[in-house]
Amino acid sequence: MNRKVSKAIFPVAGLGTRFLPATKSVPKEIMTLVDRPLIQYAIDEARAAGIEDFIFVTSRGKSALEDYFDLAPDLEAALERSGKTELLEILRNTNMDSGTIAYLRQHKALGLGHAVSCARKLIGDEPFAVILPDDVIAAEKSCLQQMVEAYQETGGAMVATMEVSSAQTSSYGVLDVATENGRIVSAKGMVEKPAQGTAPSNLAVIGRYILTPQVLSNFDTIGRGAGGEIQLTDAIAAEIDAGRDVFGYRFDGQRYDCGSKAGFLQATVAFALARDELRDEFAAFLNEMHATKQAAQ
């Protein structure tokens, strides 16, 4: 049995420039998808997978993110006085117990790999997860939980993967596949954002990882990669070069790229339609909009 994965890193230091001007004052991770911020979806997924220690790699201007997970005694008291017990329970579920959450600063924007490496001292010698809140995944069983269960069988390092079109591979890290066994693939290489037409497969890496502490040591030797940044993909690829196991996991679920405006809107529609109290009214509105557009044509 492989060691339990109980720690997760959340790289949340990005500026969110694609969502300006909203992100001028609000961290992108606090932007709401229906009625929960993106970061809450990531936290809920991690909790479902058994994560107990939450490590946030932040930057200047992210204080609202830290405040979100703090207690709100005045608001809780007001809800209690008003008898709004359901809302009170929802609010309390966003609280994080003292000691379970840590915040680190990434002082320079040197890439995802650098952000993850900032947490090295807190990870120690344990396997750990990395969750990118931009990638919101709707699944009956959380994506990370699926991966943790698979990791208990495989060990090594594991990345979440999904098939993308050939035209999209240049936007992702891409696996070079050695063997396939159901949802699990063994990788013989990884390439970060390959030039158009050079990708070794169409299996793209998305924002869920289970990694060994050795991956953090690889940052000492890999240097800068694509875009002049320190790439997490390169540190994982170094594991393959060293003869250690790296697996891709084809998760069961629908991923939404909430780092883009189109992806955020798509997720909003999908998650709203999945809510019993919103579905009928929202679906009727969408149908009416579609009918109006068709009539105008």
For each residue, the residues with C-beta under 8 A, 3 or more apart:
1: 152
2: 127 151 152 154 155
3: 126 127
4: 50
5: 8 49 50 51 126 127 128 129 148 151 210
6: 50 51 52 53 126
7: 51 52 53 55 122 123 126 128 129
8: 5 46 51 53 54 55 128 129 130 131 144
9: 55 57 115 116 119 123 128 129 130 131
10: 39 42 54 55 56 57 130 131 132 133
11: 14 57 106 112 115 116 130 132
12: 27 29 39 56 57 58 62 65 133
13: 57 58 59 62 105 106 109 115
14: 11 28 59 109
15: 23 59 109
16: 19 20 22 23 27 28
17: 20 23
18: 259 260 261
19: 16 22 23 28 31 261 264
20: 16 17 23 24
21: 24
22: 16 19 25 26 31
23: 15 16 17 19 20 26 27 28 31
24: 20 21
25: 22
26: 22 23 30 31 64
27: 12 16 23 30 31 61 62 64 65
28: 14 16 19 23 31 38 134 259
29: 12 37 38 39 42 65 133
30: 26 27 37 38 39 64 65 68
31: 19 22 23 26 27 28 37 38 264
32: 35 36 37 38
33: 36 37 38 41 136 258 264 267 268 271
34: 268 271 272 275 278
35: 32
36: 32 33 40 41
37: 29 30 31 32 33 40 41 68
38: 28 29 30 31 32 33 41 42 133 134 136 258
39: 10 12 29 30 42 43 65 68 133
40: 36 37 43 44 94
41: 33 36 37 38 44 45 133 136
42: 10 29 38 39 45 46 131 132 133 136
43: 39 40 46 47 54 96
44: 40 41 47 48 142
45: 41 42 48 49 131 137 142 143 144 145
46: 8 42 43 49 51 54 129 131 144
47: 43 44 50 51
48: 44 45 141 142 144 145
49: 5 45 46 129 142 144 145 147 148
50: 4 5 6 47 145 148
51: 5 6 7 8 46 47 54 129 144
52: 6 7 100
53: 6 7 8 100 101 102 122
54: 8 10 43 46 51 96 100 101 102
55: 7 8 9 10 101 102 104 119 122 123
56: 10 12 65 66 101 102 103 104
57: 9 10 11 12 13 104 105 106 115 116 118 119
58: 12 13 62 65 66 103 104 105 106
59: 13 14 15 62 105 106 107 109
60: 105
61: 27
62: 12 13 27 58 59 65 66
63: 66 67
64: 26 27 30 67 68
65: 12 27 29 30 39 56 58 62 68 69
66: 56 58 62 63 69 70 103
67: 63 64 70
68: 30 37 39 64 65 94
69: 65 66 94 95 96 101
70: 66 67 95
71: 76 95
72: 75 76 91
73: 76 77
74: 77 78
75: 72 78 79 91
76: 71 72 73 79 80 88 91 92
77: 73 74 80 81
78: 74 75 81 82
79: 75 76 82 84 85 87 88 91
80: 76 77 83 84 85 88
81: 77 78
82: 78 79
83: 80
84: 79 80 87 88
85: 79 80 88 89
86: 89 90
87: 79 84 90 91
88: 76 79 80 84 85 91 92
89: 85 86 92 93
90: 86 87 93 94
91: 72 75 76 79 87 88 94 95
92: 76 88 89 95
93: 89 90
94: 40 68 69 90 91
95: 69 70 71 91 92
96: 43 54 69 100 101
97: 100
98:
99:
100: 52 53 54 96 97
101: 53 54 55 56 69 96
102: 53 54 55 56 122
103: 56 58 66
104: 55 56 57 58 118 119 122
105: 13 57 58 59 60 118
106: 11 13 57 58 59 109 110 114 115 118
107: 59
108: 114
109: 13 14 15 59 106
110: 106 113 114 115 224 229 230
111: 114 115 224 225 227 229 230 231 232
112: 11 115 116 132 229 230 231 232
113: 110 116 117 219 222 225 229 230 231 232 233 234 235
114: 106 108 110 111 117 118 219 229 230
115: 9 11 13 57 106 110 111 112 118
116: 9 11 57 112 113 119 130 216 232 235
117: 113 114 120 216 219 230 235
118: 57 104 105 106 114 115
119: 9 55 57 104 116 122 123 128
120: 117 123 216
121: 124
122: 7 53 55 102 104 119
123: 7 9 55 119 120 126 128 213 216
124: 121 213
125: 213
126: 3 5 6 7 123 213
127: 2 3 5 151 210 211 212 213
128: 5 7 8 9 119 123 210 211 213
129: 5 7 8 9 46 49 51 144 147 148 208 209 210 211
130: 8 9 10 11 116 207 208 209 211 232
131: 8 9 10 42 45 46 144 207 208
132: 10 11 42 112 135 206 207 208
133: 10 12 29 38 39 41 42 136 207 258
134: 28 38 207 257 258 259
135: 132 206 207 208 255 256 257 258 259
136: 33 38 41 42 133 255 256 258 267
137: 45 142 143 208 251 253 254 255 256
138: 253 254 256 270 271 274
139: 142 143 146 251 252 253 254
140: 252 253
141: 48 145 146 252
142: 44 45 48 49 137 139 145 146
143: 45 137 139 146 147 160 208 251 253 255
144: 8 45 46 48 49 51 129 131 147 148 208 210
145: 45 48 49 50 141 142 148 149
146: 139 141 142 143 149 150 183 249 251 252 253
147: 49 129 143 144 150 151 158 160 208 210 249 251
148: 5 49 50 129 144 145 151 152 210
149: 145 146 152 153
150: 146 147 153 154 158 183 184 247 249
151: 2 5 127 147 148 154 155 156 158 210
152: 1 2 148 149
153: 149 150
154: 2 150 151 158 184 245 247
155: 2 151 245
156: 151 212 239 244 245 246 247
157: 209 210 211 212 215 236 239 244 245 246 247
158: 147 150 151 154 209 210 211 246 247 248 249
159: 173 175 187 190 205 208 209 236 246 247 248 249
160: 143 147 205 206 207 208 209 248 249 251
161: 175 185 203 204 205 206 248 249 250 251
162: 203 204 206 250 251 255
163: 202 203 204 250
164: 168 169 172 202 204
165: 168 169 202
166: 169 197 199 202
167: 170 196
168: 164 165 171 172 204
169: 164 165 166 172 174 194 196 199 202 204
170: 167 193 194 195 196 199
171: 168 193 204
172: 164 168 169 193 204 205 206
173: 159 190 191 192 193 204 205 231 232 233
174: 169 190 191 194 199 200 201 202 203 204 205
175: 159 161 185 187 189 190 200 201 203 204 205 248
176: 187 188 189 190 191 200 201
177: 180 185 186 187 188 200 201 203 248
178: 185 186 187 188
179: 185 186
180: 177 184 185 186
181: 184 185 186
182:
183: 146 150 249 250 251 252
184: 150 154 180 181 247 248 249 250
185: 161 175 177 178 179 180 181 203 247 248 249 250
186: 177 178 179 180 181 245 246 247 248
187: 159 175 176 177 178 190 240 246 247 248
188: 176 177 178 240
189: 175 176 200 237 240
190: 159 173 174 175 176 187 205 233 236 237 240 246
191: 173 174 176 194 198 199 200 233 237
192: 173 225 226 231 233 234
193: 170 171 172 173 226 227
194: 169 170 174 191 198 199 200
195: 170 198
196: 167 169 170
197: 166
198: 191 194 195
199: 166 169 170 174 191 194 202
200: 174 175 176 177 189 191 194
201: 174 175 176 177
202: 163 164 165 166 169 174 199
203: 161 162 163 174 175 177 185 248 250
204: 161 162 163 164 168 169 171 172 173 174 175
205: 159 160 161 172 173 174 175 190 233 248
206: 132 135 160 161 162 172 255
207: 130 131 132 133 134 135 160
208: 129 130 131 132 135 137 143 144 147 159 160 251
209: 129 130 157 158 159 160 232 236
210: 5 127 128 129 144 147 148 151 157 158
211: 127 128 129 130 157 158 215 216 236
212: 127 156 157 215 239 244
213: 123 124 125 126 127 128 216 217
214: 217 218 239 244
215: 157 211 212 218 219 235 236 238 239
216: 116 117 120 123 211 213 219 235
217: 213 214 220
218: 214 215 221 222 234 235 236 238 239
219: 113 114 117 215 216 222 230 235
220: 217
221: 218 238
222: 113 218 219 225 230 231 234 235 238
223: 230
224: 110 111 228 229 230 231
225: 111 113 192 222 229 230 231 233 234
226: 192 193 229 231
227: 111 193 231
228: 224
229: 110 111 112 113 114 224 225 226
230: 110 111 112 113 114 117 219 222 223 224 225 234
231: 111 112 113 173 192 222 224 225 226 227 234 235
232: 111 112 113 116 130 173 209 235 236
233: 113 173 190 191 192 205 225 236 237
234: 113 192 218 222 225 230 231 237 238
235: 113 116 117 215 216 218 219 222 231 232 238 239
236: 157 159 190 209 211 215 218 232 233 239 240 246
237: 189 190 191 233 234 240 241 246
238: 215 218 221 222 234 235 241 242
239: 156 157 212 214 215 218 235 236 242 244 245 246
240: 187 188 189 190 236 237 243 244 246
241: 237 238
242: 238 239
243: 240
244: 156 157 212 214 239 240
245: 154 155 156 157 186 239
246: 156 157 158 159 186 187 190 236 237 239 240
247: 150 154 156 157 158 159 184 185 186 187
248: 158 159 160 161 175 177 184 185 186 187 203 205
249: 146 147 150 158 159 160 161 183 184 185
250: 161 162 163 183 184 185 203
251: 137 139 143 146 147 160 161 162 183 208 255
252: 139 140 141 146 183
253: 137 138 139 140 143 146
254: 137 138 139 270
255: 135 136 137 143 162 206 251
256: 135 136 137 138 263 264 266 267 270
257: 134 135 260 262 263
258: 33 38 133 134 135 136 263 264 267
259: 18 28 134 135 263 264
260: 18 257 263 264
261: 18 19 264 265
262: 257 265 266
263: 256 257 258 259 260 266 267
264: 19 31 33 256 258 259 260 261 267 268
265: 261 262 268 269
266: 256 262 263 269 270
267: 33 136 256 258 263 264 270 271
268: 33 34 264 265 271 272
269: 265 266 272 273 282 286
270: 138 254 256 266 267 273 274
271: 33 34 138 267 268 274 275
272: 34 268 269 275 278 279 282
273: 269 270 278 279 282 283
274: 138 270 271 279
275: 34 271 272 278 279
276: 279
277:
278: 34 272 273 275 281 282
279: 272 273 274 275 276 282 283
280: 283 284
281: 278 284 285
282: 269 272 273 278 279 285 286
283: 273 279 280 286 287
284: 280 281 287 288
285: 281 282 288 289
286: 269 282 283 289 290
287: 283 284 290 291
288: 284 285 291 292
289: 285 286 292 293
290: 286 287 293 294
291: 287 288 294 295
292: 288 289 295 296
293: 289 290 296 297
294: 290 291 297
295: 291 292
296: 292 293
297: 293 294
